[in-house]
C-alpha cells in the first residue's frame, strides 16, 4: 500500500506545482538569461521502452515532449546558443535538443517527429559503432534477458556456475550482471556466439533482434545522409569507443582525434562539440579537449547554462520513458537547480565534477 501511495502523492504534488503556476514561473526565471539542454538516448523502433525505459522513450511519448517544448520554449540549435553565449547575451526561453550514441532509431523514429515540429537537434555519435554498425553484444544480451518469458537461465558453456533465476526484475538485474561478466571474459571473436547461446537458452531469436536494428548505430552513409538532409541535424562527438573520458587519461586525445576524423569524413562538416560518455566528467579532461579544438562539452548535471558557464561543463536534463509527462515538465522547470544553486551558490554557473556512476546506474551501453 505504501508503495502505491508514494507515487500518487508525488503526482499530486507535481499537479499542484503545475496548475498553481509554480513550474511556469520557474521556467521563465531559469531561462531568462540562460538556455536549457535536454538529452535522450533513443526513440523506440518497436517496444524497447517497455524493457529499457530509462534508455528509450516511445514515439508517442517523445512527440508529446516535443509538442510541449515547442509550445513552451523556443527550440534552438546548439550552434545558435553557443554563439549567443560567446557574444555575452543569451535570448530568454531557449532549449536545445540532444541525443546520445547515434542509434539507428534516431533516424527512423526521432527525425520524422522533429521534422514535423521544425526542431533542430544534435546527435552525439560513437564513431567506432558508426564504422562497424553491428549490434553490440552486451546490448543484445541485455535485451534477451529482459524480453524472455523464461523463469530461469540454464545454459551450457556460458561460464555460470548454476542456473540463474529470472522470476523478478531484481533477479534479472542480478542475472544481467553475472552474464555480462562472463561476456566480458569471452574473446572478442566469440562474443556473438556467446550471445547466441544465451538467446537460444532463453527462447529468444537473437538474429531477429539484430535484423530489427534495436541496438545498432547509424552507418557512415546514414550519418552522411542525415548531416546533409536539411541542415537541422548536427552530428557531433561522443568518443570513438564510448569510453570513460575521466579514466582514459593520456589516451583521451587520441580517442578524440579518431572520433573527430571519422565524423567529419562522414558528414563533411566540422565536429567540435563533445558529449562525455557515461556522464562522467572532470576538469582533468579539459587540456585534451582544448588541444583537439573541442568547442563545447555536455554533462548530465541538471540545470540551465549561462554566459558564465564554462563551455566544457554544460548542464543537461536527461529524459527517458520512465518519466511521466508531468515529471518531465517538472525537470525542465529548473526548480531543482534553483534549490541547488541557493544551497551551493558557488555551483550556480558551473556544476561539480562527476567521477563515478551513481549506485543505481545499471545501464551499460
C-alpha positions, 0 to 999 in steps of 0.5 A: 500500500505504501508503495502505491501511495508514494507515487500518487502523492508525488503526482499530486504534488507535481499537479499542484506545482503545475496548475498553481503556476509554480513550474511556469514561473520557474521556467521563465526565471531559469531561462531568462538569461540562460538556455536549457539542454535536454538529452535522450538516448533513443526513440523506440523502433518497436517496444524497447521502452517497455524493457529499457525505459530509462534508455528509450522513450516511445514515439508517442511519448517523445512527440508529446515532449516535443509538442510541449517544448515547442509550445513552451520554449523556443527550440534552438540549435546548439550552434545558435546558443553557443554563439549567443553565449560567446557574444555575452547575451543569451535570448530568454526561453531557449532549449536545445535538443540532444541525443546520445550514441547515434542509434539507428532509431534516431533516424527512423523514429526521432527525425520524422517527429522533429521534422514535423515540429521544425526542431533542430537537434544534435546527435552525439555519435560513437564513431567506432559503432558508426564504422562497424554498425553491428549490434553490440553484444552486451546490448543484445544480451541485455535485451534477451534477458529482459524480453524472455518469458523464461523463469530461469537461465540454464545454459551450457558453456556460458561460464555460470556456475548454476542456473540463474533465476529470472522470476523478478526484475531484481533477479534479472538485474542480478542475472544481467550482471553475472552474464555480462561478466562472463561476456566480458571474459569471452574473446572478442571473436566469440562474443556473438556466439556467446550471445547466441547461446544465451538467446537460444537458452532463453527462447529468444531469436537473437538474429531477429533482434539484430535484423530489427536494428534495436541496438545498432548505430547509424552507418557512415552513409546514414550519418552522411545522409542525415548531416546533409538532409536539411541542415537541422541535424548536427552530428557531433562527438561522443568518443570513438569507443564510448569510453570513460573520458575521466579514466582514459587519461593520456589516451583521451586525445587520441580517442578524440582525434579518431572520433573527430576524423571519422565524423567529419569524413562522414558528414563533411562538416566540422565536429567540435562539440563533445558529449562525455560518455557515461556522464562522467566528467572532470576538469582533468579532461579539459587540456585534451579537449582544448588541444583537439579544438573541442568547442563545447562539452555536455554533462548530465548535471541538471540545470540551465547554462549561462554566459558564465558557464564554462563551455566544457561543463554544460548542464543537461536534463536527461529524459527517458520513458520512465518519466511521466509527462508531468515529471518531465515538465517538472525537470525542465522547470529548473526548480531543482537547480534553483534549490541547488544553486541557493544551497551551493551558490558557488555551483550556480554557473558551473556544476561539480565534477562527476567521477563515478556512476551513481549506485543505481546506474545499471545501464551499460551501453 
